[in-house]
Amino acid sequence: MGAHALDPDLQQVLSEHGLTLTDDGRHVRWAKSNKKHPRNWHPFRKAYDFGLIFALEVFTTAASTAGATAANHARSQFNIDVTPSVLCFVTMYLLGQAMGCVVFPPCSESFGRKNMYVWSTVFYCIFCVVIAAVPSPAAVAVGRFISGSLSAMPSSVVNGSIEDLFNTDTRIWIVFLNAISTNIGLAGGPIMSGYITTTLGWQWVFFTAAIVTGVLAVFMFTIKESRPTLLLAREVKKVREITGNNSLEAFNPDHVTDMKMFVRLSLFRPLQLFFTEPIVFTVALMNGACMALIYLFTEALPIIYPLLGFTEAQSNLPFVAFSLAIFLNIPSRLLDQRLRSKLRKEGHAIGPESKLTGLFLGAPVLAGALWLFAWTIPPMVPDVHWIVSVLTLFFIGFALNEFATVYAGYIADSYLSYAGSAQAALSMLRSLLGALFPLFTPRMFESLGTNVAVSVLAAIATVFCVAPVLLSRYGVSLRKRSRFASYSLQVYETSTVENDGR
């Protein structure tokens, strides 16, 4: 390749295609101004594609928490107890999602995003119909497991798509919007399911999901492939055909020559990151436990709020407080951006730790709000108006939004080209814990009482307040010792078209 680097004809063809050679002259990479690179696409193109992905993320996430209310209604029809019903409708979905989180991200990193978004949505629609149309607990369990595994496509791959499309500063807001869309889905699922099941029957929760995802599947055919390495390989192939130079190779760290190599190097990358990377393990554990609280609340709120005079359908309405909390998260993102601008002006290095500010706010707020919630609800505190506990849910929602946004941004900036796989490890543990929490919630609240049960959660959240301190103090040294983080930074510096630095 070094000889070809001096060939004027080759240089001209590369320039015409918006390509250039790497510094060592051995590979072809993107030129920073290339409009075909996803980060240089027109803003409308990015908004259209991500609008569809966000919509899919919201609805498949809502379907995960919608299962709890459907389970309560279906168990009488199926003549099964609470735990088996929750297992079929909630746990199986999230176990499937955990499995999908291992498989989909490395597949999308090696083979591209678009086709996986399209066909996962198509089959998600089909299996929602199976759940609703076949009156059997076994059919529900299988359908929820498969649809859950397919839901991992947006939930675990979306952060990889964000890294494909947006530069470091913009990612602050895009990751925030993604976290918000996820939490709106989590909070909206029980509300939607509560009213649909009481008016139309539990089957219509899944018929509705099939209709919505069917429409989204059609629109998914119109999005563009966004994996830069795959697009680069296509461009280099065109250059090879024009020049006849078959020695030209794209700079593609994702390239696998066969399925055996893919399985060995890529397929289990999320698990490898989870078990070998201290940052990924720690962040996944804390993020998973905190986000699984929402799944716990899908079982807990219908126990708590009837004690305050709410009907069955109304008992899920306090989830609205989680969604409204997004307005409190906006100042945190503005603070993030202001801090990064200040660091850049002062000439300081801008690392992932610069995005941890929201965690210093969210961790103590979560602990404090859970303690307040625990002691503003019946039966031990019977005379406090329901609005007080709902206000504490508002602050819990703020804290959970901070956890989701900060951790996703931190992982994306730490692992860059492997952001999809690293994020998959987070999504995997979140799904596993989300699958387990609803199983023990009814018995936990029955045996301990609502006040003590929530106090246990508050105590755990209090311990998690050390998270931002640990990451801020040890994050840099851990990343320097990390093989994946170091290599992904080298790949980023070679292949990036970003001009504003990190």
C-alpha positions as CSV (number, residue, x, y, z in Angstrom):
1,M,0.0,0.0,0.0
2,G,2.9,2.4,0.7
3,A,3.7,2.5,-3.1
4,H,0.1,3.3,-4.0
5,A,0.1,6.2,-1.5
6,L,2.2,8.2,-4.0
7,D,0.2,7.3,-7.1
8,P,-1.4,10.5,-8.3
9,D,-4.2,8.7,-10.1
10,L,-5.1,6.7,-7.0
11,Q,-5.0,9.9,-4.9
12,Q,-7.3,11.6,-7.4
13,V,-9.8,8.7,-7.3
14,L,-9.7,8.6,-3.5
15,S,-10.2,12.4,-3.3
16,E,-13.2,12.2,-5.7
17,H,-14.8,9.6,-3.4
18,G,-14.0,11.6,-0.3
19,L,-11.5,9.1,0.9
20,T,-7.8,9.2,2.0
21,L,-5.1,6.9,3.1
22,T,-4.2,6.2,6.8
23,D,-1.0,7.7,8.0
24,D,0.8,4.4,7.5
25,G,-0.5,4.2,3.9
26,R,-1.8,0.7,4.4
27,H,-5.6,1.3,4.6
28,V,-8.2,3.7,3.2
29,R,-10.2,5.8,5.6
30,W,-12.9,8.6,5.4
31,A,-11.9,12.1,4.6
32,K,-13.3,14.5,7.2
33,S,-15.5,16.3,4.7
34,N,-17.0,13.2,3.2
35,K,-20.8,13.7,3.0
36,K,-21.4,10.0,2.9
37,H,-20.1,9.5,6.4
38,P,-23.1,9.2,8.7
39,R,-21.8,12.1,10.9
40,N,-21.9,14.4,7.9
41,W,-25.4,13.5,6.8
42,H,-28.0,16.3,6.4
43,P,-29.6,17.0,9.8
44,F,-33.1,16.1,8.4
45,R,-31.8,12.7,7.4
46,K,-30.5,12.1,10.9
47,A,-33.7,13.4,12.5
48,Y,-35.8,11.2,10.3
49,D,-33.9,8.0,11.0
50,F,-33.5,8.6,14.7
51,G,-37.1,9.7,15.0
52,L,-38.2,6.2,13.8
53,I,-35.6,4.5,16.0
54,F,-36.7,6.5,19.0
55,A,-40.4,5.7,18.3
56,L,-39.5,2.0,18.2
57,E,-37.6,2.3,21.4
58,V,-40.4,4.0,23.2
59,F,-43.0,1.5,22.2
60,T,-41.1,-1.7,22.7
61,T,-40.0,-0.4,26.1
62,A,-43.6,0.4,26.9
63,A,-44.5,-3.2,26.0
64,S,-42.1,-4.5,28.5
65,T,-43.8,-2.8,31.5
66,A,-47.3,-3.2,30.0
67,G,-47.0,-6.9,30.7
68,A,-47.5,-6.5,34.5
69,T,-51.1,-5.2,34.2
70,A,-51.9,-7.7,31.4
71,A,-50.6,-10.5,33.7
72,N,-53.0,-9.5,36.5
73,H,-55.9,-9.8,34.1
74,A,-54.9,-12.9,32.2
75,R,-54.1,-15.1,35.3
76,S,-57.8,-15.5,36.0
77,Q,-58.5,-16.6,32.4
78,F,-55.5,-19.0,32.5
79,N,-56.3,-20.1,36.1
80,I,-52.7,-19.6,37.3
81,D,-51.2,-17.8,40.3
82,V,-49.6,-14.4,40.4
83,T,-46.0,-15.6,40.1
84,P,-46.4,-17.8,37.0
85,S,-48.5,-15.1,35.3
86,V,-45.7,-12.5,36.0
87,L,-43.2,-15.0,34.7
88,C,-45.0,-15.5,31.4
89,F,-45.8,-11.8,30.7
90,V,-42.9,-9.9,32.3
91,T,-40.0,-12.1,33.2
92,M,-39.9,-14.0,29.9
93,Y,-39.9,-10.8,27.9
94,L,-36.9,-9.4,29.8
95,L,-35.0,-12.7,29.8
96,G,-35.4,-12.6,26.0
97,Q,-34.2,-9.0,25.9
98,A,-31.2,-10.0,28.0
99,M,-30.3,-12.7,25.4
100,G,-30.9,-10.3,22.5
101,C,-28.6,-7.8,24.2
102,V,-25.7,-10.3,23.8
103,V,-26.4,-11.1,20.2
104,F,-27.6,-8.0,18.4
105,P,-25.0,-5.4,19.1
106,P,-21.9,-7.4,17.8
107,C,-24.0,-8.5,14.8
108,S,-24.9,-4.9,14.0
109,E,-21.3,-3.8,14.5
110,S,-20.0,-6.5,12.1
111,F,-22.9,-6.7,9.5
112,G,-24.7,-3.3,9.8
113,R,-27.7,-1.8,11.5
114,K,-30.5,-1.2,9.0
115,N,-31.5,-4.8,8.1
116,M,-31.5,-5.7,11.7
117,Y,-33.7,-2.8,12.6
118,V,-36.1,-3.7,9.8
119,W,-36.5,-7.4,10.3
120,S,-36.5,-7.4,14.1
121,T,-39.4,-5.0,13.9
122,V,-41.3,-7.2,11.4
123,F,-40.9,-10.3,13.6
124,Y,-41.7,-8.3,16.7
125,C,-45.1,-7.4,15.1
126,I,-45.8,-11.1,14.2
127,F,-45.1,-12.4,17.7
128,C,-47.3,-9.8,19.3
129,V,-50.1,-11.2,17.3
130,V,-49.2,-14.7,18.5
131,I,-49.4,-13.6,22.1
132,A,-52.8,-12.0,21.7
133,A,-54.4,-14.6,19.4
134,V,-53.3,-17.9,21.0
135,P,-55.1,-18.4,24.4
136,S,-52.4,-20.3,26.2
137,P,-49.8,-19.5,28.9
138,A,-47.2,-21.4,26.9
139,A,-47.9,-19.3,23.8
140,V,-47.7,-16.2,25.8
141,A,-44.4,-17.2,27.4
142,V,-42.8,-18.2,24.0
143,G,-44.2,-15.1,22.3
144,R,-43.0,-12.7,25.0
145,F,-39.6,-14.3,25.1
146,I,-39.1,-14.0,21.4
147,S,-40.5,-10.5,21.2
148,G,-38.4,-9.5,24.2
149,S,-35.3,-10.8,22.4
150,L,-36.2,-8.7,19.3
151,S,-36.8,-5.6,21.5
152,A,-33.1,-5.7,22.3
153,M,-32.4,-4.4,18.8
154,P,-33.5,-0.8,19.6
155,S,-32.7,-0.9,23.3
156,S,-29.1,-2.1,23.1
157,V,-28.0,-1.0,19.6
158,V,-29.4,2.5,19.7
159,N,-26.4,3.9,21.5
160,G,-24.1,2.4,18.9
161,S,-26.2,4.1,16.2
162,I,-25.8,7.4,18.2
163,E,-22.0,7.0,18.1
164,D,-22.2,6.3,14.4
165,L,-24.2,9.5,13.7
166,F,-23.3,12.2,16.2
167,N,-20.2,13.9,17.5
168,T,-19.2,14.1,21.1
169,D,-21.0,17.4,22.0
170,T,-24.2,16.5,20.2
171,R,-24.2,13.1,21.9
172,I,-24.9,14.8,25.2
173,W,-28.3,15.7,24.0
174,I,-29.0,12.7,21.8
175,V,-28.2,10.3,24.6
176,F,-30.4,12.4,26.8
177,L,-33.3,12.2,24.4
178,N,-32.8,8.4,24.1
179,A,-32.8,8.0,27.9
180,I,-35.9,10.1,28.1
181,S,-37.7,8.1,25.4
182,T,-36.8,4.9,27.2
183,N,-38.1,6.2,30.5
184,I,-41.3,7.6,29.0
185,G,-41.8,4.1,27.5
186,L,-41.2,2.4,30.9
187,A,-43.5,4.8,32.7
188,G,-46.2,4.9,30.0
189,G,-46.5,1.1,29.6
190,P,-48.4,0.4,32.8
191,I,-50.7,3.4,32.2
192,M,-51.5,2.3,28.6
193,S,-51.9,-1.3,29.6
194,G,-54.1,-0.4,32.6
195,Y,-56.7,1.4,30.5
196,I,-56.6,-1.0,27.6
197,T,-57.1,-4.1,29.7
198,T,-60.0,-2.6,31.7
199,T,-61.8,-1.5,28.6
200,L,-60.9,-3.9,25.8
201,G,-59.2,-6.8,27.5
202,W,-55.5,-7.8,27.9
203,Q,-55.2,-9.2,24.4
204,W,-55.6,-5.7,23.0
205,V,-52.4,-4.6,24.7
206,F,-50.6,-6.9,22.2
207,F,-52.9,-6.3,19.2
208,T,-52.1,-2.6,19.7
209,A,-48.4,-3.3,19.9
210,A,-48.7,-5.4,16.7
211,I,-50.4,-2.5,14.8
212,V,-47.9,0.1,15.9
213,T,-44.8,-1.9,15.3
214,G,-46.3,-3.1,11.9
215,V,-46.5,0.5,10.8
216,L,-43.0,1.2,12.1
217,A,-41.7,-1.8,10.3
218,V,-42.9,-0.3,7.0
219,F,-41.1,3.0,7.7
220,M,-37.9,1.2,8.8
221,F,-37.4,0.1,5.2
222,T,-36.7,3.8,4.5
223,I,-33.9,4.5,6.9
224,K,-30.2,4.3,5.8
225,E,-27.4,2.1,6.9
226,S,-25.4,4.0,9.4
227,R,-22.4,1.8,10.3
228,P,-19.4,3.8,9.0
229,T,-17.1,0.8,8.6
230,L,-19.7,-1.0,6.4
231,L,-20.3,2.1,4.3
232,L,-16.5,2.6,4.0
233,A,-16.0,-0.9,2.7
234,R,-18.6,-0.2,0.0
235,E,-16.8,2.9,-1.1
236,V,-13.5,1.2,-1.2
237,K,-15.0,-1.6,-3.3
238,K,-16.0,1.1,-5.9
239,V,-12.5,2.5,-5.9
240,R,-11.0,-0.9,-6.4
241,E,-13.4,-1.4,-9.4
242,I,-12.3,1.9,-10.9
243,T,-8.6,1.6,-10.4
244,G,-8.2,-2.2,-10.7
245,N,-6.1,-2.0,-7.5
246,N,-7.3,-5.0,-5.5
247,S,-4.8,-4.5,-2.7
248,L,-6.8,-1.5,-1.4
249,E,-8.4,-2.3,2.0
250,A,-10.8,-0.3,4.1
251,F,-9.8,0.6,7.6
252,N,-12.3,-1.7,9.3
253,P,-11.6,-3.1,12.7
254,D,-15.0,-4.8,12.6
255,H,-14.1,-6.9,9.6
256,V,-14.5,-10.7,10.0
257,T,-13.6,-13.1,7.3
258,D,-16.0,-15.9,8.3
259,M,-18.6,-17.0,10.8
260,K,-16.1,-18.8,13.0
261,M,-14.0,-15.6,13.3
262,F,-17.2,-13.6,14.1
263,V,-18.2,-16.0,16.9
264,R,-14.7,-16.0,18.3
265,L,-14.0,-12.3,18.2
266,S,-17.4,-10.5,18.1
267,L,-20.5,-12.4,19.1
268,F,-19.7,-12.7,22.8
269,R,-18.1,-9.3,23.1
270,P,-20.8,-7.8,25.4
271,L,-20.2,-10.7,27.8
272,Q,-16.4,-10.3,27.5
273,L,-16.7,-6.6,28.3
274,F,-19.0,-7.2,31.2
275,F,-16.7,-9.8,32.9
276,T,-13.3,-8.3,32.1
277,E,-13.8,-4.5,32.1
278,P,-14.2,-3.1,35.7
279,I,-15.9,0.1,34.3
280,V,-18.5,-1.9,32.4
281,F,-19.2,-4.3,35.3
282,T,-19.6,-1.5,37.8
283,V,-21.7,0.7,35.6
284,A,-23.9,-2.2,34.5
285,L,-24.5,-3.3,38.1
286,M,-25.5,0.1,39.4
287,N,-27.4,1.2,36.3
288,G,-29.2,-2.2,36.1
289,A,-30.3,-2.1,39.7
290,C,-31.6,1.5,39.5
291,M,-33.4,1.1,36.2
292,A,-35.0,-2.2,37.3
293,L,-36.7,-0.2,40.0
294,I,-39.2,0.9,37.4
295,Y,-40.1,-2.8,36.7
296,L,-40.4,-3.2,40.5
297,F,-42.8,-0.3,40.7
298,T,-45.1,-1.8,38.0
299,E,-45.9,-4.4,40.7
300,A,-45.6,-2.1,43.7
301,L,-47.7,0.9,42.7
302,P,-50.9,-1.2,42.2
303,I,-50.3,-2.5,45.7
304,I,-49.7,0.9,47.3
305,Y,-52.1,3.3,45.7
306,P,-55.4,1.4,46.2
307,L,-54.6,2.0,49.9
308,L,-54.9,5.7,49.0
309,G,-58.3,5.4,47.3
310,F,-57.1,4.8,43.7
311,T,-59.0,2.4,41.4
312,E,-57.2,-0.4,39.6
313,A,-56.7,1.6,36.4
314,Q,-55.8,4.8,38.3
315,S,-53.2,3.0,40.4
316,N,-50.7,3.3,37.5
317,L,-51.2,7.0,36.9
318,P,-48.5,8.0,39.4
319,F,-46.1,6.8,36.7
320,V,-46.9,10.1,35.0
321,A,-44.6,11.7,37.6
322,F,-41.6,9.7,36.2
323,S,-42.2,11.1,32.7
324,L,-42.7,14.7,33.9
325,A,-39.3,14.6,35.5
326,I,-37.6,15.1,32.2
327,F,-38.1,18.9,32.6
328,L,-35.8,18.8,35.6
329,N,-33.1,16.9,33.7
330,I,-32.6,19.7,31.0
331,P,-30.6,22.0,33.3
332,S,-28.2,19.0,34.0
333,R,-27.5,18.6,30.3
334,L,-26.9,22.4,30.0
335,L,-24.5,22.1,32.9
336,D,-22.7,19.3,31.1
337,Q,-22.3,21.3,27.9
338,R,-21.1,24.4,29.8
339,L,-18.5,22.4,31.7
340,R,-17.2,20.8,28.4
341,S,-17.0,24.3,26.8
342,K,-15.1,25.6,29.7
343,L,-12.6,22.7,29.7
344,R,-12.1,23.2,25.9
345,K,-11.5,26.9,26.2
346,E,-8.9,26.3,29.0
347,G,-7.1,23.7,26.9
348,H,-7.9,20.7,29.2
349,A,-8.4,17.2,27.9
350,I,-12.1,16.4,27.6
351,G,-12.6,12.8,28.8
352,P,-15.7,10.7,29.6
353,E,-15.5,11.7,33.2
354,S,-16.5,15.3,32.2
355,K,-20.1,13.8,31.8
356,L,-20.4,12.5,35.3
357,T,-21.9,15.7,36.8
358,G,-25.4,14.5,36.5
359,L,-24.5,11.4,38.6
360,F,-23.4,13.6,41.5
361,L,-26.9,15.1,41.4
362,G,-28.9,11.9,40.7
363,A,-27.4,9.5,43.2
364,P,-28.2,11.4,46.4
365,V,-31.6,12.5,45.0
366,L,-32.6,8.9,44.3
367,A,-31.7,7.8,47.8
368,G,-33.4,10.8,49.5
369,A,-36.5,10.4,47.3
370,L,-36.9,6.7,48.1
371,W,-36.6,7.4,51.9
372,L,-39.3,10.0,51.6
373,F,-41.5,7.8,49.5
374,A,-41.1,5.0,52.0
375,W,-42.4,7.1,54.8
376,T,-45.2,9.0,53.1
377,I,-47.3,6.0,52.2
378,P,-49.7,3.6,54.1
379,P,-50.0,1.7,56.3
380,M,-47.6,3.1,58.8
381,V,-48.2,6.7,57.6
382,P,-51.9,6.7,56.7
383,D,-52.7,10.4,56.8
384,V,-50.4,11.9,54.2
385,H,-52.1,13.1,51.0
386,W,-51.2,11.0,47.9
387,I,-49.7,14.0,46.1
388,V,-46.8,13.9,48.5
389,S,-45.7,10.4,47.5
390,V,-46.3,11.2,43.9
391,L,-44.0,14.2,44.2
392,T,-41.2,11.9,45.5
393,L,-41.8,9.7,42.4
394,F,-41.1,12.8,40.3
395,F,-37.7,13.1,41.9
396,I,-37.1,9.4,41.6
397,G,-37.8,9.8,37.9
398,F,-35.3,12.7,37.7
399,A,-32.6,10.5,39.3
400,L,-33.3,7.5,37.1
401,N,-33.1,9.8,34.0
402,E,-29.8,11.0,35.2
403,F,-28.5,7.5,35.7
404,A,-29.7,6.4,32.3
405,T,-28.3,9.4,30.5
406,V,-24.9,9.7,32.3
407,Y,-24.1,6.0,32.2
408,A,-25.0,5.7,28.5
409,G,-22.9,8.8,27.6
410,Y,-20.0,7.7,29.8
411,I,-19.9,4.2,28.3
412,A,-20.3,5.6,24.7
413,D,-17.3,8.0,25.2
414,S,-15.2,5.4,27.0
415,Y,-15.6,2.6,24.4
416,L,-16.4,4.6,21.2
417,S,-16.4,2.1,18.3
418,Y,-17.4,-0.7,20.8
419,A,-20.1,1.5,22.4
420,G,-22.9,-0.8,21.1
421,S,-21.4,-3.9,22.7
422,A,-20.5,-2.0,25.9
423,Q,-24.0,-0.6,26.1
424,A,-25.4,-4.1,25.5
425,A,-23.7,-5.3,28.7
426,L,-25.6,-2.5,30.5
427,S,-28.9,-3.4,28.8
428,M,-28.3,-7.1,29.5
429,L,-28.0,-6.7,33.2
430,R,-30.8,-4.2,33.3
431,S,-33.1,-6.7,31.6
432,L,-32.0,-9.6,33.9
433,L,-32.6,-7.5,37.0
434,G,-35.8,-6.2,35.5
435,A,-36.9,-9.8,34.9
436,L,-36.2,-10.8,38.6
437,F,-37.5,-7.8,40.5
438,P,-41.2,-8.2,39.6
439,L,-41.1,-11.8,40.6
440,F,-40.3,-11.1,44.3
441,T,-42.0,-7.7,44.6
442,P,-45.5,-8.9,45.6
443,R,-44.2,-11.3,48.3
444,M,-41.6,-8.7,49.5
445,F,-44.2,-6.0,50.0
446,E,-46.6,-8.5,51.6
447,S,-44.1,-9.9,54.1
448,L,-42.3,-6.7,55.0
449,G,-45.0,-4.1,54.4
450,T,-44.8,-1.3,52.0
451,N,-42.9,1.1,54.2
452,V,-40.1,-1.3,55.2
453,A,-39.9,-2.8,51.7
454,V,-39.3,0.6,50.1
455,S,-36.8,1.4,52.9
456,V,-34.7,-1.6,51.9
457,L,-34.6,-0.1,48.3
458,A,-33.6,3.3,49.8
459,A,-30.8,1.8,51.8
460,I,-29.4,0.2,48.6
461,A,-29.7,3.5,46.8
462,T,-27.8,5.2,49.6
463,V,-24.8,2.8,49.1
464,F,-24.9,3.7,45.4
465,C,-24.1,7.3,46.2
466,V,-20.4,6.3,46.2
467,A,-20.6,5.6,42.4
468,P,-19.8,9.0,41.0
469,V,-16.9,9.4,43.4
470,L,-15.4,6.1,42.4
471,L,-15.8,6.7,38.7
472,S,-14.5,10.3,38.9
473,R,-11.4,9.2,40.9
474,Y,-10.5,5.9,39.2
475,G,-12.1,6.1,35.7
476,V,-9.1,7.5,33.9
477,S,-6.7,4.9,35.2
478,L,-9.1,2.1,34.5
479,R,-9.6,3.2,30.9
480,K,-5.8,3.4,30.4
481,R,-5.4,-0.2,31.6
482,S,-8.3,-1.4,29.5
483,R,-7.5,-3.2,26.2
484,F,-10.9,-2.4,24.7
485,A,-11.0,1.3,25.7
486,S,-7.4,1.9,24.5
487,Y,-7.9,0.2,21.2
488,S,-11.3,1.8,20.6
489,L,-9.6,5.2,21.1
490,Q,-6.9,4.4,18.6
491,V,-9.5,3.3,16.1
492,Y,-11.5,6.5,16.7
493,E,-8.5,8.7,16.2
494,T,-7.8,7.0,12.9
495,S,-11.3,6.8,11.5
496,T,-13.1,9.8,13.0
497,V,-14.4,12.7,10.9
498,E,-15.1,14.8,14.0
499,N,-13.3,18.2,14.0
500,D,-14.2,19.5,17.5
501,G,-12.1,17.1,19.5
502,R,-13.1,15.1,22.5
